[in-house]
């Protein structure tokens, strides 16, 4: 049974993550928001610290590289790497979402490797910084429609296609590219490949200018007859139509709670600062007082806190289920849907509540509102998450409910 308190064994780790977020990320938040595409050199030390914690066994699964599903044994309820990673991400995104996404070796591509790679691949790709390349022009959230191809040629696969909105696409050492082995076989033929940026045939076409997360580079990547070693295909190369999209979805089951955690952390930052400013303005926040006896600003704020709590608990539930070997596809999508939507709504409402103070660059509130929007979009949009949840609840397949 899930316990709604932070596990005792992780409390020191969470505090450490919060302190790092405050001193490294929050302290440099505005600097790199204004210097889009400039590399945050302060993150090199932080990334090395996270690597050292994980290598020593003291990191509790800090960062994306720590997220790997394992079967629950007989030792009872466990709070493992998924819970630790989600709690860590919440704290880090309380600091800054864009800078977290810019951390070396902690990208969503690293989480994909941790999710589905074999033990041999985990060892071989240890230390790489991997971006995640799914989205294509004309192919957004419906990953099953991917057109990038991977054709077997001896002991290599030849990849051709274009990927857009690749987070850390320029800075990363390698890219986890999703491609189809055979479009006629549909979803089951979608596989992911670790493509080192040093290989001929892969290039960064351009960087995007964005509404938010400006510290993070977002690239367009082109693959032109890029020959990738066959052993770089993550997991099994077999196309099992009976499993459908299961292999690819295993990645999302692990990464969507992380994205939900990003939204929860960013929204919490906005709520905390809004509370401080409301209290400085003489408002009294009393959740025990009837809404009709509260000012409009306070009543609105308390509603936002309740909405945040729901998103937070759904996120913890999805992580806890993964740690305890329970299928969590529906809960991962529920967490992503709720946290993504609520996180953006909360940050925007905080800006509105504080008027010119919230809208100006003197506060980070307007930045958090901009940053939070992407968290409702990437790793599957709001609408896609709702569709996945509906299919699970109704017991219908993708062909039956579109």
C-alpha positions in Angstrom: 0.0 0.0 0.0 1.4 3.4 -0.9 2.3 5.7 1.9 1.8 9.4 1.1 4.8 10.6 3.1 8.3 11.0 1.6 10.1 7.7 2.4 12.4 8.1 5.4 15.4 6.7 3.6 15.0 9.3 0.8 14.5 12.4 2.9 18.1 13.3 3.2 18.6 12.8 -0.5 15.6 15.0 -1.3 16.9 17.8 0.9 20.3 17.5 -0.9 18.5 17.7 -4.3 16.6 20.8 -3.1 19.8 22.5 -1.9 21.5 21.8 -5.2 18.5 23.2 -7.1 18.6 26.3 -5.0 22.3 27.0 -5.3 23.0 25.8 -8.8 19.8 26.0 -10.8 17.6 28.7 -9.3 20.7 30.9 -9.0 21.4 30.7 -12.7 17.8 30.5 -13.9 17.4 34.0 -15.4 21.0 34.1 -16.7 20.4 31.3 -19.2 16.8 32.2 -19.9 18.2 35.4 -21.4 21.2 33.7 -23.0 19.4 31.1 -25.1 21.6 28.4 -26.6 24.6 29.3 -24.4 25.9 26.2 -22.6 25.4 26.3 -18.8 29.0 25.6 -17.8 27.9 25.4 -14.1 26.2 22.1 -14.8 29.4 20.3 -15.5 30.3 20.1 -11.8 26.7 19.2 -10.9 26.5 16.4 -13.5 29.8 15.0 -12.2 28.4 15.1 -8.6 25.3 13.1 -9.7 27.5 10.6 -11.6 29.6 10.1 -8.5 26.6 9.6 -6.3 25.2 7.0 -8.6 28.5 5.2 -9.0 29.0 5.1 -5.2 25.5 3.7 -4.6 24.5 6.8 -2.6 22.5 8.5 -5.3 19.3 6.4 -4.8 18.8 6.6 -8.6 19.4 10.4 -9.0 18.7 11.7 -12.4 17.4 10.0 -15.5 20.1 7.4 -15.6 18.7 5.9 -12.4 15.3 5.0 -13.8 15.2 1.2 -14.5 12.4 -1.1 -13.9 13.1 -4.2 -11.8 10.9 -7.0 -10.6 9.7 -6.6 -7.0 10.9 -9.4 -4.8 9.5 -10.8 -1.6 10.9 -8.1 0.6 7.6 -6.2 0.6 6.9 -2.6 -0.5 9.9 -0.9 -2.0 10.7 2.7 -2.7 13.4 2.4 -5.3 15.0 4.3 -8.2 11.7 5.5 -9.7 10.5 7.1 -6.5 13.9 8.6 -5.9 14.2 9.9 -9.5 10.8 11.5 -9.4 11.4 13.2 -6.0 14.8 14.4 -7.3 13.3 15.8 -10.5 10.6 17.6 -8.5 13.2 19.4 -6.5 15.5 20.1 -9.5 12.6 21.6 -11.4 11.6 23.7 -8.4 15.0 25.2 -9.3 14.8 25.3 -13.1 13.3 23.0 -15.7 15.5 24.2 -18.6 18.7 23.7 -16.7 17.7 20.2 -15.5 17.0 19.3 -19.1 20.5 20.6 -20.0 22.3 18.4 -17.5 24.9 16.1 -19.1 24.1 12.4 -19.1 20.7 13.1 -17.5 18.5 13.5 -20.7 15.4 11.6 -21.6 17.5 9.6 -24.0 19.4 8.3 -20.9 16.1 7.3 -19.3 15.2 5.4 -22.5 18.4 3.5 -22.4 17.9 2.7 -18.7 14.4 1.6 -19.5 14.8 -1.0 -22.3 18.6 -1.7 -22.8 20.1 -5.1 -22.1 22.6 -5.4 -19.3 25.4 -5.5 -21.9 24.1 -2.3 -23.5 23.8 -0.6 -20.2 27.5 -1.2 -19.5 28.5 -0.2 -23.1 26.6 3.1 -23.1 27.5 4.0 -19.6 28.7 7.6 -19.5 27.1 8.7 -22.7 24.8 11.8 -22.8 21.8 10.7 -24.9 19.1 12.9 -26.4 15.7 11.5 -27.4 14.5 11.8 -31.0 10.9 10.7 -31.5 8.9 13.6 -33.1 9.0 14.2 -36.9 7.5 16.8 -39.2 3.9 15.7 -39.6 4.2 13.1 -36.9 3.7 14.4 -33.4 2.3 12.5 -30.5 1.3 9.4 -32.5 4.6 7.7 -32.3 3.3 4.7 -34.2 3.2 6.8 -37.4 7.0 7.3 -37.4 8.5 7.4 -40.9 12.2 7.3 -40.1 13.4 4.0 -41.5 16.0 1.5 -40.3 17.1 -1.0 -42.9 19.3 -4.0 -42.0 22.5 -4.2 -44.0 24.9 -6.8 -42.7 25.9 -6.0 -39.2 24.5 -2.4 -39.4 21.2 -0.7 -39.8 21.0 2.2 -42.2 18.8 5.0 -40.8 17.1 7.7 -42.9 14.7 10.4 -41.7 14.3 13.8 -39.9 13.6 14.4 -36.2 12.4 17.7 -34.7 12.2 19.1 -31.2 15.2 17.0 -30.0 16.0 18.2 -26.5 19.8 18.5 -26.0 20.2 17.4 -29.7 23.2 19.6 -30.3 25.0 19.1 -26.9 24.5 15.4 -26.4 27.1 12.8 -27.4 24.5 10.4 -28.9 20.8 10.4 -29.8 18.2 7.7 -29.1 16.4 7.6 -32.5 13.0 5.9 -32.9 12.7 4.3 -36.3 10.6 1.6 -38.0 12.0 -1.6 -39.3 9.0 -2.3 -41.5 6.1 0.2 -41.8 3.8 -2.6 -43.0 4.1 -4.2 -39.6 2.9 -1.1 -37.8 3.7 -0.3 -34.2 5.5 -3.5 -33.4 8.3 -2.6 -35.9 9.1 0.6 -34.0 12.6 0.3 -32.4 15.0 2.7 -30.8 18.7 3.0 -31.7 21.6 4.7 -29.9 23.2 6.8 -32.6 26.5 8.4 -31.6 26.8 11.9 -33.0 30.3 11.0 -34.3 28.9 8.7 -37.0 28.7 9.9 -40.6 25.2 10.6 -41.8 23.8 12.3 -38.7 23.8 16.1 -38.4 22.2 18.9 -36.5 20.3 21.0 -39.0 19.3 23.9 -36.8 18.4 25.0 -33.2 14.9 26.2 -32.4 14.1 29.5 -30.6 11.4 28.7 -28.0 8.8 30.1 -25.6 10.3 28.5 -22.6 13.1 26.2 -21.3 15.5 28.4 -23.2 18.5 27.1 -21.4 17.9 23.8 -23.1 19.0 23.4 -26.7 16.2 22.0 -29.0 17.4 20.7 -32.3 16.4 19.4 -35.7 18.4 16.3 -36.6 18.7 14.7 -40.0 19.8 11.1 -40.7 21.0 10.5 -44.2 22.2 6.9 -44.8 23.5 6.8 -41.3 25.1 3.4 -40.6 24.5 2.3 -37.0 26.0 -0.9 -35.6 23.3 -3.5 -35.2 24.1 -4.0 -31.5 23.0 -0.3 -30.9 19.4 -1.4 -31.4 18.0 -1.2 -27.8 16.5 -4.4 -26.5 15.4 -7.1 -28.9 15.5 -6.7 -32.7 12.6 -9.1 -33.2 9.3 -7.7 -34.5 6.6 -9.4 -32.3 3.2 -8.3 -33.6 1.6 -9.9 -30.6 3.3 -7.5 -28.3 2.4 -4.5 -30.5 3.9 -1.2 -29.2 4.8 -2.7 -25.8 8.6 -2.4 -26.1 8.4 1.3 -27.1 5.8 2.0 -24.5 8.0 0.6 -21.7 10.1 3.8 -22.2 7.1 6.0 -21.7 6.0 4.1 -18.6 9.3 5.2 -17.0 9.7 8.7 -18.4 6.2 10.1 -18.2 6.2 10.1 -14.4 9.5 12.0 -14.6 7.9 14.7 -16.9 5.0 14.8 -14.5 7.5 15.4 -11.7 9.0 18.3 -13.7 5.6 19.9 -13.9 4.9 19.4 -10.2 8.3 20.9 -9.3 7.8 24.0 -11.5 4.3 24.6 -10.2 5.4 24.2 -6.6 8.0 27.0 -7.2 5.2 29.3 -8.5 2.9 28.5 -5.6 5.5 29.1 -3.0 6.5 32.4 -4.4 2.9 33.5 -4.9 2.1 32.6 -1.2 5.1 34.7 -0.1 4.0 37.7 -2.2 0.3 37.4 -1.1 1.3 37.4 2.5 3.6 40.3 2.0 0.6 42.2 0.6 -1.3 41.5 3.8 -3.4 38.5 2.7 -4.0 35.7 5.3 -4.1 32.2 3.8 -6.3 30.1 6.0 -7.5 26.8 4.5 -9.9 26.2 7.4 -11.9 29.4 6.6 -15.0 29.0 4.3 -14.3 30.1 0.7 -17.0 32.8 0.9 -15.1 34.5 3.8 -11.8 34.6 1.9 -10.6 37.2 -0.5 -10.8 36.2 -4.2 -7.0 36.0 -4.4 -6.7 33.7 -1.4 -9.6 31.4 -2.4 -8.1 31.1 -5.9 -4.7 30.3 -4.4 -6.1 27.5 -2.2 -7.9 26.0 -5.2 -4.5 25.9 -7.0 -2.9 24.2 -4.0 -5.5 21.5 -4.1 -5.0 21.0 -7.8 -1.3 20.7 -7.3 -1.7 18.1 -4.6 -3.7 15.9 -6.9 -1.0 16.1 -9.6 1.7 15.3 -7.0 -0.1 12.2 -5.6 -0.8 10.8 -9.1 2.9 11.2 -9.9 4.0 9.4 -6.8 1.6 6.6 -7.5 3.0 6.0 -11.0 6.5 5.9 -9.6 5.6 3.7 -6.7 3.9 1.2 -9.0 7.0 1.0 -11.2 9.2 0.4 -8.2 7.0 -2.4 -7.0 6.8 -4.3 -10.3 3.2 -3.3 -11.1 2.0 -2.3 -14.6 1.7 1.4 -14.6 1.0 2.5 -18.2 -2.4 4.0 -17.3 -1.1 5.6 -14.1 1.9 7.1 -15.9 -0.4 8.7 -18.5 -2.8 9.9 -15.8 0.1 11.5 -13.9 1.5 13.1 -17.1 -2.0 14.3 -18.2 -2.9 15.8 -14.8 0.5 17.3 -13.9 1.1 18.7 -17.4 -2.2 20.4 -17.6 -2.4 21.5 -13.9 1.2 22.7 -13.8 0.7 25.1 -16.7 -2.7 26.3 -15.4 -1.2 26.9 -11.9 1.8 28.9 -13.1 -0.3 31.0 -15.4 -2.9 31.7 -12.7 -0.1 32.7 -10.3 1.0 35.3 -12.8 -2.6 36.6 -13.1 -3.0 36.7 -9.3 0.0 38.9 -8.9 -0.6 41.3 -11.8 2.3 43.4 -12.9 4.6 41.8 -10.3 3.9 38.4 -11.8 4.3 39.5 -15.4 7.6 41.4 -15.1 11.1 40.0 -15.2 11.7 41.1 -11.7 10.2 37.8 -10.6 10.7 34.3 -12.1 6.9 33.7 -12.1 6.5 34.7 -15.8 9.4 32.4 -16.7 7.9 29.4 -14.8 4.7 30.0 -16.7 6.6 29.9 -20.0 8.7 26.9 -19.0 5.6 24.8 -17.8 3.9 24.8 -21.2 6.3 22.3 -22.8 5.6 19.9 -19.9 2.0 19.5 -21.2 3.3 18.7 -24.7 6.4 16.6 -24.9 6.4 12.9 -24.0 2.9 12.8 -25.4 0.4 15.7 -25.4 -2.5 16.1 -23.1 -4.9 14.7 -25.7 -2.8 11.6 -26.3 -2.6 10.9 -22.5 -6.3 11.1 -22.2 -6.7 8.7 -25.2 -4.4 6.2 -23.6 -6.2 6.4 -20.3 -9.6 5.9 -22.1 -8.3 2.8 -23.9 -7.1 1.3 -20.7 -10.3 2.0 -18.8 -12.5 0.7 -21.7 -10.3 -2.2 -22.6 -10.0 -1.1 -26.2 -7.1 -1.1 -28.6 -5.7 1.7 -30.7 -7.6 0.5 -33.8 -10.9 0.6 -31.8 -10.5 4.0 -30.1 -8.7 6.7 -32.0 
